[in-house]
């Protein structure tokens, strides 16, 4: 412990000295025999260069709420969309992944309660699809700007920003790295639906409670078990959901000289879903070159390409789409076989529902296909001139030209199935009839293609210099962004040979032989935006910091100079207390207070809402015996439309204590959003005859909360370990909603309520007897039975109706509290990383108001709330815990197939469940082989590892086998996936 050491080393070896809280030192061995090393405090974390809006700053000088994720952190999870990786590693960011479908499993991100996040890649604003399509091996770092004083410089629709910097070459010999993984996936939550005998038992029991005679006999149940006479016992859930496969490979190379540096990468991701034919493939290419053309002139060029291919059956897995496959799985009846013979041929079996028959296997294997291919080409280029006549002055031009090509092809191939006829009290035989699937009998082929480009320019002047204790910086920047796109589509009907699936082979016939001509569509678009940025920084003696910025943005979405343009200022300040001469607490390495205020703005309307527009209706009138196109007054433009604006206040503190044993980042924030753009048609009386503005700057809201990040790093002998805990709270409420009626009771006004709150009745348990019903106010027009839900008469008028007694109740589906705990460590080449994430204070509705297109606002049951809903199967938890005369202390309403009313289908607090959860999001265990083992083979490094994703979840919803991040009210969805992966990283 006296600091003396002995080590055997050869000349030209490099000795690396490390200690917690001290800066790493590398010393090259020459011919010396004695070596004296003095460890110094690690200020590297404060000197670390962080990418911010249109520039970089040292971490120690940042005065806004900015967090970062390193490339090493990104590699601690299986390769997937970036939103799923970063969402649980940054305070202030909430991520909800509602689907496990390959290629559609991105997480929806919010920042401090709001959407409106912009994604900046290598200095250029791009889309969330570009962000999620990155290969993690390409990324150097991700900066997250969380408050307006930092993000206001990005202008239009920027409430927060993810800034991605891809890897650049280094002035060193070339190195080549291969990273590869192979893994499998399965449903994170395995739902349990009734099997054939179980269905028969509970269906009979429900009929008996309704006063009907049972249908299924013991003989039928035995036939189900034996699989004879058309009976079967099929677990459709297990039959469809199997094991998925995923693999990812990446090869990268980097190196260069003082004059030219390069980085190149190629990656391939393949995901085969655990439902057959749902697949996703992605190819990533990237090349970054930095060249110092002269002493003062630097050129950079970045070229990237991405090809994405998504394959699926004709029927989708989106829970909002008609007849989607997950919905068919939960509605398929379990007492039939998967296939059956009819007149010497074998057909898939369908079971009837309240609408179209369902056949999960046939919908996957026989319905046709949906193929979507998207190609992206993105370029960055810049020239930077460092003025030799004035130190710190630079001129830079940066441009980007991005191309996107999209092509889709959808074949609808009608197929025949054997549709089972339900047994009843009169007929106990199971019969099958050959029939068409839900699409009818006409083959159709649709193709669509689009092409778009975005051209971005940034012209800037920067100045950075230091005068004694004074450090100053300034930025002036002008930015333009232009987008053009066009698309076409065509659908033809009838094919003589399904294998010759080309539009040129369409015969213009329906399945019945009638003529049906192709339908043609197309569109084009052109948008432009422009902005000007100014920013100034000042730092006195690394104690006092001040930053002020201004963005002046214009958009085509609004008209008139006083409405089209908006000024977005931001200002922040910081005080490094530990650098004061009077501050002498040695155990405090860094203590900085921060404060900031800024303004952001969002649009939220479609184009030309500020102008009066005309609409057209083709072939709408007959003039002179021929059809003519009609033109009509469509939209009454609102010339006063302008940006929705948001004032953002932030206070923060950063601290590093005891040489890194404890790190703290803490921020509190308040955001006031006003002039929110909203549809206002419902606020006008019908007597206006529709002559009123459709949109206006009318609503107000606010958000408040905090973000905290705690870190601890230490070592015990050779064991290095660390802990990182983040916790975020964000609560949003409506301050003014113009559609609220002044005459409505408080509980029916959205003003003052949480953003995302639910709408429904307040439930008061279940009726237990006819006497209970007689003594309680039931819903008008809805007959009640014992075991039905009671609803509170909120206005006390003695009548319960949806119009008068429903209101805003329940919490938002998005957690207000989110966080994670990251545990990591290493010992003699072994390393591990565990990430636990959680969400608190939200509710999940088992049923409520539907949100899918065409069903918006509809209140009805779902397959998770009513046994045998829509003529389908039932989850085991529902029937086992339904009310019966012998089980009155039940969790769910009366067991029934069809009752006298849909009383239980209303949205109400009865169906809301706590969405609190904690899950082991990612886990990784690896081993780095000693370099001395690898040196003879010329290998620089070799690491093997195993990792997993969504390994387990603790939640009150898991007793129903429902994931807490499941989508809104639904009848089946593609479950989130649990993955297991083996990987290797090899460096030459």
JOZIZI-V889738 format. One record per residue. RES is the residue in one letter. PSI is psi in whole degrees, -180 to 180 (none if undefined). NEAR is the number of other C-alpha atoms within 10 Angstrom. Layout:
BEGIN
res:RES psi:PSI near:NEAR
res:RES psi:PSI near:NEAR
END
This chain:
BEGIN
res:X psi:4 near:4
res:X psi:3 near:4
res:X psi:-6 near:7
res:X psi:147 near:7
res:X psi:157 near:8
res:X psi:135 near:7
res:X psi:139 near:6
res:X psi:122 near:4
res:X psi:150 near:11
res:X psi:160 near:11
res:X psi:139 near:10
res:X psi:-4 near:11
res:X psi:156 near:11
res:X psi:123 near:14
res:X psi:131 near:13
res:X psi:122 near:10
res:X psi:125 near:14
res:X psi:152 near:12
res:X psi:144 near:15
res:X psi:129 near:16
res:X psi:-5 near:20
res:X psi:155 near:16
res:X psi:138 near:16
res:X psi:142 near:15
res:X psi:135 near:15
res:X psi:126 near:11
res:X psi:124 near:13
res:X psi:131 near:11
res:X psi:131 near:15
res:X psi:-128 near:12
res:X psi:12 near:8
res:X psi:154 near:7
res:X psi:-26 near:6
res:X psi:141 near:6
res:X psi:129 near:10
res:X psi:125 near:8
res:X psi:127 near:9
res:X psi:116 near:7
res:X psi:141 near:14
res:X psi:153 near:12
res:X psi:142 near:14
res:X psi:101 near:17
res:X psi:8 near:15
res:X psi:-35 near:14
res:X psi:-31 near:13
res:X psi:-29 near:14
res:X psi:-6 near:13
res:X psi:134 near:13
res:X psi:123 near:15
res:X psi:134 near:21
res:X psi:125 near:23
res:X psi:-171 near:24
res:X psi:116 near:20
res:X psi:36 near:19
res:X psi:-166 near:11
res:X psi:155 near:12
res:X psi:155 near:15
res:X psi:143 near:15
res:X psi:-39 near:17
res:X psi:-19 near:23
res:X psi:1 near:25
res:X psi:132 near:23
res:X psi:-1 near:27
res:X psi:177 near:28
res:X psi:98 near:28
res:X psi:130 near:21
res:X psi:161 near:19
res:X psi:154 near:20
res:X psi:128 near:17
res:X psi:168 near:13
res:X psi:-33 near:18
res:X psi:-40 near:13
res:X psi:-37 near:15
res:X psi:-26 near:21
res:X psi:8 near:14
res:X psi:14 near:19
res:X psi:156 near:25
res:X psi:148 near:28
res:X psi:124 near:22
res:X psi:-169 near:21
res:X psi:143 near:21
res:X psi:-31 near:21
res:X psi:-33 near:21
res:X psi:-24 near:22
res:X psi:-47 near:25
res:X psi:-21 near:23
res:X psi:-28 near:23
res:X psi:8 near:25
res:X psi:4 near:26
res:X psi:125 near:25
res:X psi:137 near:29
res:X psi:-9 near:30
res:X psi:129 near:25
res:X psi:136 near:30
res:X psi:132 near:22
res:X psi:117 near:23
res:X psi:108 near:21
res:X psi:-1 near:21
res:X psi:150 near:23
res:X psi:11 near:24
res:X psi:131 near:24
res:X psi:131 near:25
res:X psi:-8 near:24
res:X psi:26 near:16
res:X psi:24 near:21
res:X psi:150 near:24
res:X psi:143 near:22
res:X psi:123 near:15
res:X psi:139 near:21
res:X psi:152 near:20
res:X psi:115 near:24
res:X psi:41 near:28
res:X psi:-15 near:23
res:X psi:155 near:17
res:X psi:-146 near:14
res:X psi:42 near:18
res:X psi:134 near:21
res:X psi:152 near:23
res:X psi:118 near:23
res:X psi:121 near:23
res:X psi:117 near:20
res:X psi:44 near:19
res:X psi:-6 near:20
res:X psi:133 near:21
res:X psi:127 near:18
res:X psi:-166 near:16
res:X psi:168 near:14
res:X psi:-31 near:18
res:X psi:-39 near:12
res:X psi:-40 near:17
res:X psi:-50 near:19
res:X psi:-20 near:20
res:X psi:0 near:21
res:X psi:146 near:25
res:X psi:125 near:28
res:X psi:-28 near:24
res:X psi:-15 near:23
res:X psi:-17 near:24
res:X psi:133 near:19
res:X psi:-45 near:16
res:X psi:161 near:20
res:X psi:122 near:24
res:X psi:142 near:21
res:X psi:117 near:28
res:X psi:120 near:28
res:X psi:-18 near:26
res:X psi:163 near:31
res:X psi:-27 near:33
res:X psi:-23 near:31
res:X psi:-37 near:29
res:X psi:-11 near:30
res:X psi:-27 near:32
res:X psi:-15 near:29
res:X psi:-8 near:28
res:X psi:-128 near:27
res:X psi:124 near:24
res:X psi:35 near:19
res:X psi:95 near:21
res:X psi:-15 near:28
res:X psi:165 near:26
res:X psi:138 near:27
res:X psi:120 near:24
res:X psi:115 near:25
res:X psi:129 near:25
res:X psi:121 near:18
res:X psi:166 near:22
res:X psi:145 near:21
res:X psi:161 near:19
res:X psi:162 near:21
res:X psi:156 near:18
res:X psi:76 near:14
res:X psi:174 near:12
res:X psi:154 near:9
res:X psi:137 near:16
res:X psi:146 near:16
res:X psi:132 near:17
res:X psi:133 near:18
res:X psi:132 near:19
res:X psi:128 near:19
res:X psi:142 near:19
res:X psi:152 near:21
res:X psi:136 near:17
res:X psi:178 near:19
res:X psi:162 near:20
res:X psi:155 near:23
res:X psi:168 near:21
res:X psi:132 near:20
res:X psi:-32 near:20
res:X psi:119 near:20
res:X psi:109 near:16
res:X psi:150 near:19
res:X psi:113 near:15
res:X psi:159 near:22
res:X psi:139 near:25
res:X psi:-178 near:21
res:X psi:-57 near:24
res:X psi:-38 near:21
res:X psi:-40 near:18
res:X psi:-47 near:24
res:X psi:-42 near:22
res:X psi:-51 near:17
res:X psi:-31 near:22
res:X psi:-44 near:22
res:X psi:-43 near:20
res:X psi:-40 near:21
res:X psi:-40 near:23
res:X psi:-40 near:17
res:X psi:-39 near:15
res:X psi:-26 near:15
res:X psi:-3 near:15
res:X psi:14 near:9
res:X psi:160 near:12
res:X psi:151 near:14
res:X psi:155 near:16
res:X psi:-46 near:20
res:X psi:126 near:19
res:X psi:169 near:13
res:X psi:-30 near:11
res:X psi:-42 near:8
res:X psi:-43 near:22
res:X psi:-40 near:21
res:X psi:-37 near:15
res:X psi:-35 near:19
res:X psi:-48 near:24
res:X psi:-36 near:15
res:X psi:-19 near:12
res:X psi:46 near:16
res:X psi:162 near:13
res:X psi:36 near:14
res:X psi:-4 near:19
res:X psi:161 near:24
res:X psi:180 near:25
res:X psi:83 near:23
res:X psi:124 near:21
res:X psi:91 near:21
res:X psi:-35 near:23
res:X psi:-49 near:20
res:X psi:-30 near:13
res:X psi:-37 near:13
res:X psi:-47 near:17
res:X psi:115 near:19
res:X psi:-129 near:14
res:X psi:128 near:16
res:X psi:168 near:22
res:X psi:141 near:18
res:X psi:143 near:24
res:X psi:148 near:20
res:X psi:137 near:22
res:X psi:140 near:21
res:X psi:136 near:22
res:X psi:128 near:19
res:X psi:153 near:20
res:X psi:142 near:18
res:X psi:159 near:23
res:X psi:-164 near:18
res:X psi:-174 near:19
res:X psi:-173 near:15
res:X psi:-26 near:11
res:X psi:-40 near:13
res:X psi:130 near:18
res:X psi:150 near:21
res:X psi:155 near:23
res:X psi:134 near:24
res:X psi:145 near:22
res:X psi:143 near:22
res:X psi:129 near:21
res:X psi:151 near:23
res:X psi:127 near:18
res:X psi:131 near:20
res:X psi:126 near:19
res:X psi:121 near:23
res:X psi:118 near:22
res:X psi:162 near:26
res:X psi:5 near:24
res:X psi:130 near:23
res:X psi:143 near:17
res:X psi:3 near:16
res:X psi:101 near:22
res:X psi:157 near:23
res:X psi:131 near:21
res:X psi:139 near:20
res:X psi:134 near:22
res:X psi:126 near:21
res:X psi:134 near:20
res:X psi:140 near:21
res:X psi:141 near:23
res:X psi:123 near:23
res:X psi:130 near:22
res:X psi:132 near:19
res:X psi:126 near:22
res:X psi:131 near:18
res:X psi:98 near:17
res:X psi:-41 near:12
res:X psi:-177 near:10
res:X psi:-29 near:10
res:X psi:-8 near:12
res:X psi:124 near:16
res:X psi:137 near:18
res:X psi:136 near:19
res:X psi:145 near:18
res:X psi:127 near:18
res:X psi:127 near:21
res:X psi:128 near:18
res:X psi:151 near:19
res:X psi:150 near:18
res:X psi:132 near:22
res:X psi:122 near:19
res:X psi:135 near:18
res:X psi:122 near:18
res:X psi:126 near:20
res:X psi:142 near:21
res:X psi:163 near:23
res:X psi:176 near:24
res:X psi:-39 near:21
res:X psi:132 near:21
res:X psi:178 near:20
res:X psi:8 near:25
res:X psi:123 near:19
res:X psi:-15 near:21
res:X psi:-8 near:22
res:X psi:151 near:13
res:X psi:134 near:13
res:X psi:33 near:21
res:X psi:156 near:22
res:X psi:-46 near:29
res:X psi:-35 near:24
res:X psi:-42 near:24
res:X psi:-34 near:28
res:X psi:-43 near:27
res:X psi:-15 near:27
res:X psi:-14 near:28
res:X psi:134 near:26
res:X psi:144 near:32
res:X psi:-4 near:29
res:X psi:26 near:27
res:X psi:161 near:24
res:X psi:170 near:20
res:X psi:-32 near:20
res:X psi:163 near:18
res:X psi:150 near:18
res:X psi:141 near:13
res:X psi:119 near:13
res:X psi:43 near:5
res:X psi:-1 near:7
res:X psi:153 near:7
res:X psi:128 near:12
res:X psi:154 near:18
res:X psi:152 near:21
res:X psi:135 near:27
res:X psi:150 near:33
res:X psi:143 near:25
res:X psi:154 near:19
res:X psi:-172 near:19
res:X psi:-12 near:10
res:X psi:-107 near:10
res:X psi:147 near:14
res:X psi:153 near:25
res:X psi:142 near:28
res:X psi:90 near:27
res:X psi:-45 near:28
res:X psi:-42 near:22
res:X psi:-36 near:22
res:X psi:-25 near:26
res:X psi:-46 near:21
res:X psi:-20 near:14
res:X psi:-5 near:17
res:X psi:-11 near:21
res:X psi:-148 near:22
res:X psi:164 near:23
res:X psi:114 near:21
res:X psi:129 near:17
res:X psi:122 near:19
res:X psi:131 near:17
res:X psi:132 near:18
res:X psi:134 near:17
res:X psi:133 near:18
res:X psi:121 near:17
res:X psi:134 near:19
res:X psi:140 near:20
res:X psi:139 near:21
res:X psi:146 near:19
res:X psi:152 near:18
res:X psi:127 near:18
res:X psi:129 near:18
res:X psi:117 near:17
res:X psi:111 near:18
res:X psi:121 near:14
res:X psi:-19 near:11
res:X psi:-11 near:7
res:X psi:112 near:10
res:X psi:132 near:12
res:X psi:-7 near:16
res:X psi:130 near:17
res:X psi:147 near:19
res:X psi:135 near:16
res:X psi:138 near:18
res:X psi:128 near:17
res:X psi:138 near:20
res:X psi:161 near:20
res:X psi:137 near:23
res:X psi:113 near:18
res:X psi:132 near:19
res:X psi:141 near:19
res:X psi:129 near:18
res:X psi:133 near:17
res:X psi:138 near:17
res:X psi:133 near:18
res:X psi:150 near:18
res:X psi:124 near:20
res:X psi:121 near:20
res:X psi:121 near:22
res:X psi:112 near:23
res:X psi:97 near:23
res:X psi:142 near:20
res:X psi:160 near:21
res:X psi:141 near:21
res:X psi:164 near:26
res:X psi:112 near:24
res:X psi:120 near:22
res:X psi:138 near:20
res:X psi:129 near:15
res:X psi:137 near:16
res:X psi:155 near:13
res:X psi:-176 near:13
res:X psi:-25 near:10
res:X psi:-32 near:7
res:X psi:116 near:11
res:X psi:-2 near:13
res:X psi:149 near:14
res:X psi:116 near:16
res:X psi:155 near:15
res:X psi:142 near:19
res:X psi:134 near:14
res:X psi:128 near:14
res:X psi:169 near:15
res:X psi:158 near:16
res:X psi:-178 near:22
res:X psi:-20 near:17
res:X psi:-8 near:15
res:X psi:-138 near:15
res:X psi:14 near:18
res:X psi:125 near:18
res:X psi:137 near:23
res:X psi:149 near:25
res:X psi:123 near:24
res:X psi:137 near:21
res:X psi:143 near:20
res:X psi:142 near:18
res:X psi:146 near:18
res:X psi:156 near:18
res:X psi:135 near:17
res:X psi:153 near:18
res:X psi:153 near:19
res:X psi:126 near:19
res:X psi:121 near:16
res:X psi:137 near:21
res:X psi:145 near:20
res:X psi:120 near:20
res:X psi:124 near:17
res:X psi:156 near:20
res:X psi:129 near:17
res:X psi:152 near:19
res:X psi:126 near:19
res:X psi:129 near:16
res:X psi:166 near:14
res:X psi:131 near:15
res:X psi:96 near:8
res:X psi:-117 near:8
res:X psi:1 near:10
res:X psi:125 near:13
res:X psi:128 near:16
res:X psi:155 near:18
res:X psi:150 near:17
res:X psi:150 near:19
res:X psi:133 near:18
res:X psi:130 near:18
res:X psi:140 near:19
res:X psi:134 near:17
res:X psi:138 near:18
res:X psi:151 near:17
res:X psi:124 near:19
res:X psi:138 near:15
res:X psi:133 near:16
res:X psi:143 near:15
res:X psi:155 near:17
res:X psi:155 near:14
res:X psi:158 near:17
res:X psi:156 near:15
res:X psi:155 near:17
res:X psi:142 near:16
res:X psi:125 near:19
res:X psi:160 near:24
res:X psi:132 near:23
res:X psi:127 near:25
res:X psi:133 near:24
res:X psi:-36 near:12
res:X psi:116 near:10
res:X psi:-24 near:16
res:X psi:-23 near:7
res:X psi:66 near:11
res:X psi:74 near:17
res:X psi:147 near:16
res:X psi:-27 near:18
res:X psi:-16 near:9
res:X psi:6 near:16
res:X psi:140 near:21
res:X psi:3 near:16
res:X psi:41 near:17
res:X psi:144 near:20
res:X psi:175 near:18
res:X psi:-19 near:14
res:X psi:1 near:8
res:X psi:1 near:10
res:X psi:153 near:9
res:X psi:134 near:13
res:X psi:112 near:14
res:X psi:156 near:15
res:X psi:153 near:18
res:X psi:137 near:11
res:X psi:142 near:13
res:X psi:164 near:10
res:X psi:160 near:12
res:X psi:167 near:10
res:X psi:156 near:12
res:X psi:152 near:10
res:X psi:120 near:12
res:X psi:153 near:14
res:X psi:142 near:16
res:X psi:155 near:16
res:X psi:152 near:19
res:X psi:154 near:22
res:X psi:136 near:21
res:X psi:138 near:23
res:X psi:138 near:19
res:X psi:143 near:20
res:X psi:138 near:18
res:X psi:145 near:22
res:X psi:138 near:20
res:X psi:123 near:20
res:X psi:111 near:16
res:X psi:31 near:15
res:X psi:31 near:19
res:X psi:-47 near:17
res:X psi:130 near:20
res:X psi:143 near:22
res:X psi:135 near:21
res:X psi:136 near:24
res:X psi:140 near:20
res:X psi:162 near:23
res:X psi:132 near:23
res:X psi:132 near:25
res:X psi:108 near:20
res:X psi:146 near:22
res:X psi:145 near:23
res:X psi:146 near:20
res:X psi:-12 near:14
res:X psi:-19 near:21
res:X psi:157 near:25
res:X psi:150 near:20
res:X psi:142 near:13
res:X psi:-32 near:9
res:X psi:-9 near:10
res:X psi:-30 near:17
res:X psi:-32 near:17
res:X psi:148 near:19
res:X psi:142 near:21
res:X psi:130 near:18
res:X psi:93 near:26
res:X psi:159 near:23
res:X psi:141 near:27
res:X psi:141 near:23
res:X psi:156 near:25
res:X psi:155 near:23
res:X psi:154 near:25
res:X psi:113 near:22
res:X psi:95 near:21
res:X psi:-37 near:17
res:X psi:-12 near:19
res:X psi:0 near:17
res:X psi:144 near:13
res:X psi:-30 near:7
res:X psi:-6 near:8
res:X psi:116 near:10
res:X psi:32 near:10
res:X psi:100 near:9
res:X psi:-25 near:11
res:X psi:-6 near:12
res:X psi:111 near:17
res:X psi:-30 near:19
res:X psi:133 near:22
res:X psi:112 near:17
res:X psi:133 near:22
res:X psi:141 near:18
res:X psi:149 near:22
res:X psi:143 near:22
res:X psi:155 near:25
res:X psi:142 near:24
res:X psi:173 near:25
res:X psi:136 near:28
res:X psi:167 near:31
res:X psi:146 near:28
res:X psi:158 near:20
res:X psi:-77 near:19
res:X psi:17 near:15
res:X psi:159 near:18
res:X psi:169 near:10
res:X psi:149 near:12
res:X psi:20 near:16
res:X psi:-16 near:22
res:X psi:-2 near:25
res:X psi:152 near:15
res:X psi:130 near:14
res:X psi:159 near:13
res:X psi:148 near:11
res:X psi:161 near:10
res:X psi:148 near:12
res:X psi:108 near:11
res:X psi:140 near:10
res:X psi:41 near:11
res:X psi:-22 near:12
res:X psi:158 near:13
res:X psi:120 near:11
res:X psi:125 near:9
res:X psi:29 near:7
res:X psi:1 near:7
res:X psi:152 near:8
res:X psi:144 near:12
res:X psi:154 near:14
res:X psi:136 near:12
res:X psi:137 near:13
res:X psi:142 near:12
res:X psi:156 near:10
res:X psi:125 near:10
res:X psi:-68 near:11
res:X psi:131 near:19
res:X psi:108 near:18
res:X psi:144 near:17
res:X psi:102 near:20
res:X psi:-12 near:17
res:X psi:1 near:17
res:X psi:137 near:25
res:X psi:-171 near:28
res:X psi:145 near:28
res:X psi:137 near:22
res:X psi:153 near:23
res:X psi:122 near:23
res:X psi:135 near:21
res:X psi:124 near:25
res:X psi:138 near:21
res:X psi:135 near:24
res:X psi:136 near:22
res:X psi:162 near:21
res:X psi:136 near:20
res:X psi:136 near:19
res:X psi:141 near:19
res:X psi:123 near:22
res:X psi:148 near:18
res:X psi:50 near:14
res:X psi:40 near:21
res:X psi:0 near:23
res:X psi:-27 near:17
res:X psi:128 near:17
res:X psi:141 near:19
res:X psi:131 near:20
res:X psi:120 near:20
res:X psi:129 near:21
res:X psi:141 near:23
res:X psi:147 near:19
res:X psi:157 near:23
res:X psi:132 near:21
res:X psi:129 near:25
res:X psi:114 near:17
res:X psi:128 near:22
res:X psi:169 near:20
res:X psi:37 near:20
res:X psi:132 near:22
res:X psi:133 near:21
res:X psi:155 near:18
res:X psi:135 near:16
res:X psi:13 near:18
res:X psi:-35 near:16
res:X psi:-9 near:12
res:X psi:0 near:14
res:X psi:149 near:15
res:X psi:148 near:10
res:X psi:-24 near:10
res:X psi:-15 near:7
res:X psi:-13 near:8
res:X psi:25 near:8
res:X psi:3 near:13
res:X psi:82 near:12
res:X psi:164 near:16
res:X psi:143 near:19
res:X psi:-24 near:19
res:X psi:153 near:20
res:X psi:162 near:24
res:X psi:87 near:20
res:X psi:-26 near:18
res:X psi:163 near:21
res:X psi:150 near:21
res:X psi:169 near:22
res:X psi:163 near:22
res:X psi:142 near:20
res:X psi:156 near:19
res:X psi:-165 near:20
res:X psi:159 near:21
res:X psi:139 near:25
res:X psi:138 near:21
res:X psi:125 near:23
res:X psi:133 near:17
res:X psi:149 near:18
res:X psi:126 near:17
res:X psi:135 near:18
res:X psi:179 near:18
res:X psi:150 near:15
res:X psi:104 near:8
res:X psi:-117 near:7
res:X psi:1 near:9
res:X psi:112 near:13
res:X psi:135 near:16
res:X psi:164 near:18
res:X psi:158 near:16
res:X psi:135 near:19
res:X psi:121 near:19
res:X psi:129 near:21
res:X psi:146 near:23
res:X psi:133 near:22
res:X psi:145 near:27
res:X psi:128 near:25
res:X psi:121 near:25
res:X psi:125 near:20
res:X psi:142 near:23
res:X psi:156 near:18
res:X psi:128 near:19
res:X psi:-29 near:18
res:X psi:131 near:20
res:X psi:114 near:19
res:X psi:-25 near:19
res:X psi:-7 near:18
res:X psi:132 near:16
res:X psi:136 near:14
res:X psi:-25 near:9
res:X psi:-9 near:8
res:X psi:148 near:10
res:X psi:160 near:14
res:X psi:-38 near:15
res:X psi:-12 near:18
res:X psi:5 near:20
res:X psi:131 near:20
res:X psi:-22 near:23
res:X psi:130 near:20
res:X psi:-8 near:16
res:X psi:162 near:22
res:X psi:139 near:21
res:X psi:125 near:21
res:X psi:4 near:17
res:X psi:157 near:18
res:X psi:164 near:24
res:X psi:127 near:22
res:X psi:-170 near:22
res:X psi:160 near:27
res:X psi:122 near:21
res:X psi:152 near:16
res:X psi:47 near:13
res:X psi:-158 near:18
res:X psi:146 near:25
res:X psi:138 near:23
res:X psi:-14 near:20
res:X psi:168 near:14
res:X psi:-34 near:13
res:X psi:-40 near:10
res:X psi:-41 near:14
res:X psi:-42 near:19
res:X psi:-29 near:11
res:X psi:8 near:8
res:X psi:153 near:15
res:X psi:117 near:17
res:X psi:170 near:23
res:X psi:130 near:19
res:X psi:126 near:11
res:X psi:2 near:10
res:X psi:110 near:14
res:X psi:142 near:14
res:X psi:150 near:21
res:X psi:159 near:20
res:X psi:133 near:20
res:X psi:-5 near:27
res:X psi:164 near:24
res:X psi:136 near:24
res:X psi:143 near:27
res:X psi:145 near:28
res:X psi:134 near:20
res:X psi:91 near:22
res:X psi:-31 near:18
res:X psi:-1 near:14
res:X psi:25 near:11
res:X psi:5 near:10
res:X psi:4 near:11
res:X psi:131 near:15
res:X psi:119 near:23
res:X psi:154 near:19
res:X psi:-37 near:15
res:X psi:-32 near:8
res:X psi:-23 near:18
res:X psi:-7 near:22
res:X psi:152 near:23
res:X psi:-171 near:23
res:X psi:116 near:20
res:X psi:162 near:20
res:X psi:165 near:24
res:X psi:169 near:25
res:X psi:158 near:20
res:X psi:-16 near:24
res:X psi:127 near:25
res:X psi:141 near:24
res:X psi:-27 near:20
res:X psi:124 near:21
res:X psi:155 near:26
res:X psi:-179 near:26
res:X psi:161 near:25
res:X psi:122 near:21
res:X psi:120 near:20
res:X psi:129 near:17
res:X psi:156 near:19
res:X psi:169 near:18
res:X psi:150 near:19
res:X psi:114 near:15
res:X psi:50 near:12
res:X psi:-22 near:11
res:X psi:146 near:16
res:X psi:154 near:18
res:X psi:157 near:19
res:X psi:123 near:21
res:X psi:133 near:21
res:X psi:113 near:24
res:X psi:132 near:22
res:X psi:157 near:24
res:X psi:162 near:22
res:X psi:139 near:26
res:X psi:157 near:17
res:X psi:49 near:17
res:X psi:168 near:22
res:X psi:149 near:22
res:X psi:129 near:27
res:X psi:119 near:25
res:X psi:-31 near:22
res:X psi:167 near:27
res:X psi:-125 near:28
res:X psi:125 near:23
res:X psi:147 near:20
res:X psi:-7 near:15
res:X psi:153 near:16
res:X psi:130 near:10
res:X psi:-15 near:9
res:X psi:16 near:11
res:X psi:128 near:10
res:X psi:-9 near:14
res:X psi:134 near:15
res:X psi:122 near:20
res:X psi:170 near:18
res:X psi:173 near:26
res:X psi:177 near:20
res:X psi:-13 near:24
res:X psi:-1 near:24
res:X psi:-18 near:23
res:X psi:122 near:26
res:X psi:137 near:28
res:X psi:32 near:27
res:X psi:137 near:21
res:X psi:25 near:18
res:X psi:17 near:19
res:X psi:-161 near:22
res:X psi:-178 near:26
res:X psi:141 near:28
res:X psi:145 near:22
res:X psi:-39 near:19
res:X psi:-30 near:20
res:X psi:-50 near:21
res:X psi:-35 near:26
res:X psi:-21 near:14
res:X psi:23 near:17
res:X psi:156 near:21
res:X psi:132 near:24
res:X psi:162 near:21
res:X psi:-25 near:13
res:X psi:-5 near:7
res:X psi:73 near:13
res:X psi:-20 near:19
res:X psi:54 near:14
res:X psi:158 near:16
res:X psi:-29 near:16
res:X psi:163 near:25
res:X psi:-178 near:26
res:X psi:137 near:29
res:X psi:116 near:28
res:X psi:160 near:24
res:X psi:-51 near:19
res:X psi:132 near:16
res:X psi:-175 near:14
res:X psi:-14 near:10
res:X psi:169 near:13
res:X psi:39 near:15
res:X psi:-37 near:21
res:X psi:-4 near:27
res:X psi:-3 near:19
res:X psi:150 near:23
res:X psi:128 near:29
res:X psi:166 near:29
res:X psi:-16 near:23
res:X psi:-32 near:25
res:X psi:0 near:20
res:X psi:133 near:20
res:X psi:151 near:17
res:X psi:132 near:18
res:X psi:9 near:24
res:X psi:138 near:21
res:X psi:160 near:22
res:X psi:134 near:18
res:X psi:152 near:18
res:X psi:97 near:19
res:X psi:-51 near:23
res:X psi:152 near:25
res:X psi:139 near:23
res:X psi:136 near:22
res:X psi:125 near:19
res:X psi:167 near:19
res:X psi:127 near:18
res:X psi:120 near:17
res:X psi:140 near:16
res:X psi:139 near:14
res:X psi:-31 near:13
res:X psi:-25 near:11
res:X psi:-30 near:12
res:X psi:-23 near:13
res:X psi:-43 near:11
res:X psi:-25 near:9
res:X psi:-1 near:9
res:X psi:11 near:10
res:X psi:130 near:15
res:X psi:-37 near:19
res:X psi:147 near:18
res:X psi:125 near:20
res:X psi:130 near:17
res:X psi:144 near:18
res:X psi:159 near:18
res:X psi:147 near:20
res:X psi:162 near:23
res:X psi:162 near:23
res:X psi:137 near:21
res:X psi:52 near:21
res:X psi:-37 near:17
res:X psi:157 near:15
res:X psi:135 near:20
res:X psi:118 near:15
res:X psi:150 near:20
res:X psi:-18 near:16
res:X psi:-19 near:19
res:X psi:-18 near:15
res:X psi:-19 near:12
res:X psi:3 near:17
res:X psi:35 near:16
res:X psi:133 near:20
res:X psi:137 near:27
res:X psi:-15 near:28
res:X psi:18 near:22
res:X psi:156 near:22
res:X psi:172 near:22
res:X psi:179 near:20
res:X psi:120 near:23
res:X psi:169 near:23
res:X psi:48 near:24
res:X psi:139 near:23
res:X psi:164 near:23
res:X psi:112 near:26
res:X psi:152 near:26
res:X psi:150 near:23
res:X psi:145 near:24
res:X psi:129 near:20
res:X psi:150 near:22
res:X psi:129 near:22
res:X psi:143 near:21
res:X psi:136 near:19
res:X psi:164 near:19
res:X psi:139 near:18
res:X psi:124 near:18
res:X psi:128 near:16
res:X psi:133 near:17
res:X psi:none near:14
END
